[in-house]
Amino acid sequence: MNNATSELTTHPAPDDGPWIGRPVPRVEDERLLRGHGRYVDDVTLPGAIEAAFLRSPHAHAGIESVDVGAALNAPGVIAVGTGADVAHLPELLNKEELRTPPPLAELLAPAVRMTPMPLLARDRVRYVGEPVAVVLAENRYLAEDALELIDVRYSALPVLVDPDHALDADAPLLHPEGGDNTAVAVATTVGDPDAAFAGAHTVISEEFQAHRYVASPIETRAVSAQVDPYTGRLTLWSGTQTPHRLRDAVAHTLGLTPDTVHVIAADVGGGFGQKGILYVEELLVPHAARILGRPVRWREDRNENLTASSHARE
């Protein structure tokens, strides 16, 4: 064992010469290869309760009513939350995703419409998997059993899956207050393109489409939260790729100062960008921990990961 450890951790000092093209030994793998990684699910919080989310089965629908009476009376249930219960909290805005370098922003002047996300849907759902209610129970099994007792009445709304048709003048609007479905618009011109095309020997026109993809991390999204009963300090364990952004978002949402929120980024277990943005579950779990006075844990299952976590491209 000692020899193996020495081989894994000891590397020859680099000699003089260019670094480009030189293999660089990895130094972070030994702990993980030995099974000594610490993921969010490995964090044990005595007395913790578990959260489970009821998610929309519709891509676009109005919410007529949400009845949680039966779920509140289910075995092991501590609390049930709906959009009305968190309507007083600020909606989530992933504004950090607009990181356009200033020179490029000045050149392109992109028109960007940011759409805040309610922590729990209230009047309307806008994607399959959007959280509508949360159940907090003594364990995940009891929480999921209670989810089945929540009665949500939806009224289906038109759905668009083609971005070209989404720009039609009569297209149904995902966010009616915006006036259209445009999220980002960029237009720029350099030189005289009309003259260049008119004088070209051959003009080739093609349309390219990028396929959709979704990350599939070893540990799906997860967050645990605990409030120190003596200092009031809120501690989060999360697989996030951006712990400082999460800290600031939690502080803003819950009306705290950033120095009273401590985010511990456990081993990510694979992120690929999916864990680099903010999600409403990361704000609701610490909110529940503060309201209930007990640690709260949440682990996304694989079905949730494939539906409710962010997709990319396309």
MORA-V181578 format. One record per helix or strand of 3 or more residues. SS is the DSSP state (hx for helix, st for strand). FROM is the first residue (numbers start at 0). LEN is the number of residues. If there is no record, write none. Layout:
BEGIN
SS FROM LEN
SS FROM LEN
END
This chain:
BEGIN
hx 1 8
hx 29 4
hx 39 3
st 48 7
st 60 7
hx 68 4
st 76 6
hx 82 4
hx 94 3
hx 101 7
st 130 7
hx 139 8
st 150 6
hx 162 4
hx 175 3
hx 192 6
st 221 6
st 233 5
hx 242 12
hx 257 3
st 260 5
hx 280 12
st 295 4
hx 301 7
END
